[in-house]
Amino acid sequence: MDRLATRAVTLGNGDGGGIGYFQACKALSEYREGSFPEAVEWAEKALKNSEVFARAKGCAVLAMAQWRLGLKDAARATLSEGNKLAQDISSNQAVDLGDGWINWLVARILLDEATELIVDKSRLGNDSKNQH
């Protein structure tokens, strides 16, 4: 998977619109490999993209990598930014995402994963502090 992600960012470098998605994919690949500093580096590149959902994906991966590196406050702030970029849609809202629905969906899945890691772990930490 990492080789494919590397190939995408290498070959897609001239593709202005898609490069942010490729960079977020490379960040996710590095994160899954446990290479958290490299995940941060690639995610930060995705954040510089004009595509809102590419930035949201980058925020999700960046937040998870920051959390794993012990940068808890930065992770929470990054997660918050990602949630603003790709807002959760309730079933009673009418929102037209157009052709970007798949990018929104992937961003939301990653943001939900990041939320589970960060928010749930934060609550556990607070609960354990309150018990002592």
Secondary structure, DSSP 8 states (H G I E B T S, - for coil): -HHHHHHHHHHGGG-TTTHHHHHHHHHHHHHHTT-HHHHHHHHHHHHTSS-HHHHHHHHHHHHHHHHHTT-HHHHHHHHHHHHHHS----TT-----GGGHHHHHHHHHHHHHHHHHHHHHHHHHHHHHHH-
